[in-house]
Amino acid sequence: MAEHLVTVGEVHTGLLRSSTALAATDTEALLDLVQGRQVRRSERPIAHAQSPDRHIGVDCPLASSGARVRGVGTVCTRATITGGHVAQASAYARVVRGTAGRRLPWSHYLATPGTIETIGKVDAGRITDAVLTGEPGDALNLDAIGNRTLDQVQHDHRLDHRPAFRTARTRLRWAAGPPGTLATLSLRVDDPTTRTLRLRHTAADDHAIVEFCEDLALHDWLLTTLLAMVESRPAGSARAETVARVRPAIDFLLHLWMPAARTDPAVEELWRDLEHRPGFSRQWRVNVDRIRDQLALDTIERLGR
């Protein structure tokens, strides 16, 4: 078996371009991206649907220790819709050390979908850094693959293309080393819409890691969107204006907060780390309470008038 060097991926998250929550049948049709393969769907504890994996062939340079290392294989990409409101797209691949020293026929790479084999002298750390920083000249463009998958969903004719409110997409770039002796996680906010995650875990397989990253990206987007609503109140604005501004959070977002609801037991420890620091749910609850306080005060003022 080829040596596993690192698994890398990106998750793009945004509000579905629909004025109402998408019905289950429409969701399934929207995510039917691979002919002949079934869309996975569940309704508990929240509506969630996932397209089949699609495999994109790549033959590209990879960054490594001052030399150009080539990678050949396939990248997996898929789309998900949660709660009928939030759309996501993932692009990910396992990078393994090639043993042939040359490019092999495509039939060889298609036999192990979602795997990129290296050609040349490899530095796993350098490859990881290049993917997470979007290093110029690095041709493994997971960003383009993920964006293309999400655009395909968002531009579908089944949507009315009238989202209930305006919000930005977010992007989570991640890298997971091969199984080790310690479970460690490092999450960094690079800018208002980009995050990078480095992790290592003893028991989790790639499938569990990908689902963990998608769940993390979903909740990071929810928190980022909620904060933008709560903190966008202009100085001196009337309370009614503030309530109108946060109303979409009540209608579309608050019921979607369920971290680790579908998490594999192998990665539950990683969620516990996130809840400890930076404290995702703690920050979420504080801002939900702020919204409820604004609603209560607005109600009191209306009754007083």
C-alpha positions, 0 to 999 in steps of 0.5 A, a space after each residue: 500500500 502506498 504511503 499516505 502523506 496528507 489528505 487535503 481539501 476545501 469546503 465552500 459554504 453559502 446561502 442557497 439561492 432560494 426564497 424558501 426552504 427547498 423541499 426534499 424532492 427538489 433537494 434530491 433532484 438538485 444534487 443528482 450530479 452523477 447519473 446512476 448514483 443515489 443522493 444520500 438523504 436524512 431528515 433527523 436530527 435535521 434535513 441533510 442531503 449529499 450528492 454522490 462523489 464526482 471524480 475530477 482528474 488532475 495532473 499538476 505540480 505540487 510544491 515541495 522543498 525547492 523542487 517541483 513535485 508532480 501529482 497525478 490522480 483524481 479529486 473528489 467533489 460533492 455538494 450538500 444542502 442542509 435544512 433546505 437553506 445552506 449549500 456546500 461544496 467540498 473538494 478533497 483528495 488523499 496524497 500518497 507517495 508514488 512508487 513508480 517514479 513516472 506517470 502511469 496509465 489513467 486506468 491505474 489512477 481511476 482504480 483508487 478514486 480520490 487519490 493523488 500519487 506523487 512523482 518526484 522527491 516529496 516533502 509532505 509538510 511543504 505540500 500541506 503549506 502550499 495547499 493551505 496558503 494557496 501558494 502562487 504557482 501551485 496548480 492543485 486548485 481545490 478552490 476552483 473545483 469546489 467553487 465550480 460544484 457549488 456554482 452548478 447547484 446555485 445556478 440550477 433552474 429549480 431555484 428561484 434565485 431570490 435569496 432571502 438576504 445577502 451574505 458572503 460565501 466562506 471557505 475552509 481550507 484543511 489538511 489532515 496528516 496520517 493517523 498518529 499518536 495524538 489528536 490535535 487541531 489548529 483553526 485559523 481565521 485568515 480573513 472575513 471569509 477564509 479559514 484554515 484548519 490543520 488536524 491529526 487524529 488517531 482513529 478517523 478515516 478520510 470519510 469521517 474527516 471530510 464530514 467533520 470539515 463540512 460540519 465545521 464549515 457549516 457552523 462557522 458560516 452560520 456564526 459568521 453570518 449571524 455576527 454580521 447581522 448582529 453587529 451591522 446596526 448603524 449608530 442611532 438606528 431605531 430598534 425596529 430597524 435592528 429587529 428587521 435586520 436580524 429577522 432573517 436569522 430567526 427565520 433561516 438560521 437559528 434552528 440549523 445550529 446542531 454541531 456534531 449532530 452527524 459526527 463520527 465518534 472518531 472525531 468527537 474529540 475534535 469538536 470538544 476542542 472547538 467548543 473549548 477554544 474558540 468556543 463556537 457554541 458559547 459565542 453562538 448562544 451569546 449572540 442569539 441572546 442578543 437577538 432575543 433581547 432586541 425582540 423583547 425590548 421591541 415588543 415592550 416599546 410597541 406595547 408601551 405605545 
